[in-house]
Amino acid sequence: MHKKAYFFTLDAFIATSVIVIGIVLINLAHINKPYEMQTAFLSQDVIDAASSIKVYEVSDSEYVNNLIENGNIINPANTVLEQIGEFCYKGMDDTAGNFTESVFLGIIPKEYNFQLLIKDEDDVLFNYTKGANMDTSRILISSKNIIFGQINDSTMWGPYTSEVRTWQ
């Protein structure tokens, strides 16, 4: 009789250990998994915001105000993406990079990495990257939008493809 209680206790201990180890392994695997939905929402939100926010709405940035005052930004009613596209059309890559950095500095959370590409068909006109390790990331989400604009009554640029990539 004494032996049966010993085997039942040992069996219960082994079963409990297997369950506890299984729960711990599941929790560890879940903690290290990047949040795919949050990354997808961030990518789409960034492209949506950049294609709807007007330059004059971000004029609290000293750099943006200087660009408007110096005449580098002709139409402050352009959206942020349209303005970056216009800088690319005019060959003002450094200005486009600084403008992108000043606008997106506080938007992208620190735990996420971010890349903005402006393409004319297969040619990359502009590439701004914040962060690293895109090639080794387990999750990379991309959102795209078409942009075009008008310089004056007779000159238009585009259409360009704007692409935002986010990863953890």
C-alpha positions in Angstrom: 0.0 0.0 0.0 2.8 2.3 0.8 4.4 1.8 -2.6 1.3 2.9 -4.4 1.2 6.3 -2.7 4.9 6.7 -3.6 4.3 6.1 -7.3 1.2 8.3 -7.4 3.1 11.1 -5.7 6.1 10.7 -8.1 3.7 10.6 -11.1 1.9 13.8 -9.9 5.2 15.6 -9.4 6.5 14.6 -12.9 3.2 15.8 -14.5 3.2 19.1 -12.6 6.9 19.6 -13.6 6.1 19.0 -17.3 3.1 21.4 -17.2 5.1 24.2 -15.4 8.1 23.8 -17.8 5.7 24.0 -20.8 4.0 27.1 -19.5 7.4 28.8 -18.9 8.6 27.9 -22.4 5.4 29.3 -24.0 5.7 32.5 -22.1 9.4 32.9 -23.0 8.6 32.4 -26.7 5.8 34.9 -26.5 7.9 37.6 -24.9 10.6 37.5 -27.5 8.2 37.6 -30.5 7.9 41.0 -32.1 4.4 42.4 -32.2 3.5 42.1 -35.9 0.2 44.0 -35.6 1.8 47.0 -33.8 4.5 47.2 -36.4 1.9 47.0 -39.2 -0.2 49.7 -37.6 2.8 51.9 -37.1 3.9 51.6 -40.8 0.4 52.4 -42.1 -0.1 55.3 -39.6 3.2 56.9 -40.5 2.4 56.8 -44.3 -1.1 58.1 -43.6 0.0 60.9 -41.4 2.8 62.0 -43.7 0.4 62.0 -46.7 -2.2 64.1 -44.9 -0.3 66.5 -42.5 0.4 69.8 -44.2 3.9 71.5 -43.9 2.4 74.5 -42.2 1.0 72.2 -39.5 4.5 71.2 -38.5 5.9 74.7 -38.6 6.6 74.5 -34.9 10.0 73.1 -36.0 12.6 75.8 -36.3 14.2 74.0 -39.3 10.8 73.9 -41.2 10.3 77.6 -40.4 13.7 78.4 -41.8 13.0 76.5 -45.0 9.7 78.4 -45.4 11.4 81.8 -44.7 14.4 81.0 -47.1 12.0 80.1 -49.9 13.0 76.4 -50.1 9.4 75.5 -49.3 7.3 77.4 -51.8 3.9 76.0 -50.9 3.4 75.3 -47.1 0.1 73.7 -48.0 1.9 70.7 -49.4 1.7 67.5 -47.4 4.9 66.3 -45.8 5.3 63.5 -48.4 4.6 66.0 -51.3 7.3 68.3 -49.9 9.9 65.5 -49.6 9.0 64.5 -53.2 9.4 68.1 -54.4 12.9 68.2 -52.7 13.8 65.0 -54.5 12.5 66.4 -57.8 14.7 69.5 -57.3 17.7 67.4 -56.3 17.8 68.7 -52.7 18.6 65.4 -51.1 20.3 66.8 -48.0 17.4 69.2 -47.4 14.9 66.3 -47.9 16.9 64.2 -45.3 17.0 67.0 -42.7 13.3 67.8 -43.3 12.4 64.1 -42.8 14.4 63.9 -39.6 12.9 67.1 -38.2 9.4 66.0 -39.0 9.6 62.3 -38.0 11.9 62.7 -35.0 9.1 62.5 -32.4 6.7 60.3 -34.3 8.6 57.0 -34.4 8.9 55.2 -31.0 12.5 54.4 -30.0 12.0 50.7 -30.0 11.1 50.7 -33.7 13.3 51.3 -36.7 12.1 53.2 -39.8 12.9 53.8 -43.4 11.3 56.2 -45.9 11.9 55.6 -49.6 10.9 57.8 -52.5 11.1 55.9 -55.8 10.6 56.8 -59.5 9.7 53.4 -60.9 12.7 51.3 -59.9 15.1 54.2 -59.2 15.4 55.2 -55.6 15.4 59.0 -55.4 15.5 59.3 -51.6 16.4 56.9 -48.8 16.2 58.0 -45.1 16.8 55.2 -42.5 16.6 55.5 -38.7 17.9 52.4 -37.1 19.7 49.3 -38.2 19.5 45.6 -38.6 16.7 45.5 -41.2 18.3 42.5 -42.8 18.3 40.5 -39.5 14.9 41.6 -38.3 12.3 38.9 -37.8 9.5 41.3 -39.0 9.5 44.0 -41.6 6.3 45.8 -42.6 6.0 48.1 -45.6 3.3 50.6 -46.6 3.2 52.4 -49.9 1.5 55.5 -51.3 1.7 57.4 -54.6 2.7 61.1 -54.5 2.9 63.8 -57.1 3.0 67.6 -57.1 3.0 70.9 -58.9 5.9 73.3 -58.9 4.1 76.1 -60.8 1.3 76.5 -63.4 3.2 74.6 -66.0 5.5 72.2 -64.2 4.5 69.0 -62.4 6.6 66.2 -60.9 5.9 62.6 -60.2 4.2 60.3 -59.8 6.6 58.8 -57.3 6.1 55.9 -55.0 6.6 56.6 -51.3 7.3 53.6 -49.1 7.6 53.4 -45.3 9.2 50.4 -43.8 9.1 49.7 -40.0 10.7 46.9 -38.1 11.8 46.0 -34.6 
